[in-house]
């Protein structure tokens, strides 16, 4: 498990302490995680082909339709 958005990127790119991390089968992202939000992280990884097949679930207590629409545009599968 990772603690913030920057660690998610390190995990996905198998950097540092995550160099032996397996490729995830599913990603659960918090919309309001520290350092990089769920939306910022989706924006970072959306164009990387090796991550395109990973289902992404965005967790949030927000009912802001704009946030949900933005996340869908960025590649989120469920929220």
N, C-alpha and C positions, 0 to 999 in steps of 0.2 A: 504494500500500500504506500502511496505517496502523500505528502503533506500539502503541496501547493502546485500551482500551474507550472512553475519552472521545473519542479521535480517530475511532473508528467512528461514534459519535453525530454528531459534527461533519460527517463525510463524508455520512452518510445524510440529514442535514438541510441539506446544502450550505451550511455555515457557514464563515467565515474562509477559510483557504487552500483549502478544498474547495468554494467557492461555484460552481464550474463543473464539479464532479464529475458523471459520468454515474450514472444509476440502476443499481445493481448487478443482474446477472442471477443471481448466486450469492454466498452469503456463507460464508466459512470462518472459524469462530471457535475460538479457543483457550480451553479451559475455564479455564486459569490465566493469562490475559493480565493485564498490570498495569492498575491504576486501576479498572477494572470487569471482573469475571470474565465468562466466556461466559454463565453463568447470570444474572448481574445484567443484562447487556446484553440477553439474550433477554427478561427481565422488563420492561425499559424499552421495547422495541419491539413486543412481542407484540400490543398492541391498536391499533397504528397501521395503518390500512387500506392505506396506500400501500406497506407492507412485507410484507403478508400473502402475496403471491405469490412472494416471493423464497425459493428453496430455501436452507435453512440446514444446513450441515454442521459439527458440533462436533468438534474435534480434541482428543484427550486420551490420556494414557497411563494414566489412572485406570481401574480395573475396579470402581469403586464403583457398584453397581446403583442406589442411591438418587440419585446425581448424574445418571445416565443417565435414570432415570424422571422426575426433576424437569425435565430439559432437554426431554424429550418433551412433558411437560405445558405447557411454555412455548413450544412451537412448533418445536422442532428437527425436522428431517426425517431426518437421518442422523448417525451418529457413528462 
